[in-house]
Amino acid sequence: MKIILTNEVSGLGAAGDVVEVKDGYARNYLVPRGFAIRWTKGGEKDVEQIRRARKIREIATIEQANEVKGRLEGLRVSLKVRAGDQGRLFGSVTPADIAEAVKASGGPDVDKRRIELGAPIKSLGAHQVSVRLHPEVAASVDVEVAAG
């Protein structure tokens, strides 16, 4: 099935890309979650609009990405969350929470969709998070989760 991606999907493509995937993957996962729309001749017009919006948000060059990477990796991000007696969180830390914490600690604006958590953060302590700045550049950010 031919689809148009509306969000970046790891291992598949970026927003605005037209890709061919298996019918079940598109029908049961990508389309219901809003990651993609079905490809049509009329939908082809939307592709250009999606690409323009992506270009505005995107870091254009590898040099810019490396500069932002240097700023992010030198940053110590701390988050205050509600936690129980054993150090387990009530809920989990989301990419949106991390993006806000990066900005609050003096770092650059980071798109929450570019933050990749290896596993859900559900405990107090130090965690490492990856931020995809460019297809070829990723930064590692240390996040300290504390009870607050």
N, C-alpha and C positions, 0 to 999 in steps of 0.2 A: 504494500500500500504506500502511496506517495503522500507525504505530509509536509507541512510547513511548521518549523519549530518557532514557538513564540517566546520561549525561554531557553537558556543554555542548558543542555543535558550532557553530563559527563560521558565521554566515549561515543557520543552521537553527533553533536554539532552545536553551533551557536544560534542565537535567535536570528530568524530570517533565512536560515538554510532550508533548502528543499531536499529531503532525504527519503530514501526507500527503506521501509521497515516491514517486519512481519505484521500481518493483519491483527492478530491478537494483541501484540505489544501496543499497537496504536490504539485499538478499540478499547482495551481494558486498562491501560496505564496512562499513556501520553495524553490522549484527548480528554478523558474525564478529569485529570488533574490540571488541565490548562497549560500543559507544556507544549502542545501542538494543536494545529487545526488541520482538517482534511484539505488536501490540495485540490483546487479547482482553477479553471481559467480566470475566474473573477478574483479568486484568492491570490493569484499571482501579483495583482496590483498591491495587495497588502504587504507583500514581501519587501518592496522598496521602502515603505513607510517604517516597517520594523527595523530594517537595516539602518535607516537614518537615525532612528532613536537609539539604536545600539552604538552607533558611531559617536554620538554625543557623550554617552556614558563611558565609553571604552578608553582605555589608555592606549594611545596610538603607537608608540614606538617602544622598542625594547629598552632604550636608554631611560625613558620615563618610568617604565616598570621597574628597572633596577634601582632608580632613585627612590621610588616609593617603597621598594623592598627594603632598602637600607634604613629608611625611617621606621618601618614597621618592626624589623627585627631588633632594633635598638630600644624598642618600647616595652615597658612592663605594664600590662593591663590587669586591673583588678576589678572584680565584680562582687557585689554584696547581694546575697540571696538568702531566702528563708531555708533553714535546714533543721532537721531533727537532732536528737541527742547523739545518735550514732554517726553523724556526719553525712547522712543521706539528705538530698534535696527534696523539697516539696515540688515536684515537677522536674524540669530539666532546663539547662541553659541553651538558648536558641541562637542561631546565627544573627538574628536581629539584635539580641542582647549584647552579643560580642561586638557588633558593628557600632552600637551606641557607646559601649565602654571604650573602644579604640578612640572614638572621636572625643569622649570626655577626658581621656588621659593625654590629649594633645596630639594625637596621631591624625593621619589623613582620613578623608571620607572614604569608607570602604563599602562597596555594595554588598548587602547581606547575601545575595545569590552567589557571590564568589567565595564565600567562606565555606570551607569543607571540614566537617567534624568527622573524625575517624569513627567514633562511636558516640552515642548521646552522652553528654556530660551530666551525671546525676550524683556526683559526690564532691565534697570539698577538697581543696588542694590545688596543686599546679597541673595544668593541662596544656598540651601543645595543639595548636589549630593551624591549618593550612589555608592560605588565601591565594587564589589564582588571580594574578594581576594581568597576565598576558598568556596566550597559549604556550609560550616557552618559559615563562617566569612565574614561580610560586614563592611566597614568603611564609616563613614559620613565625607564629606569634605565640608568646608565652602568656597564658591566661591564668591568673590566680583567683580561684573561687573561694570566697570567705563567707562565713555566716554573718548576716546583717540583720 
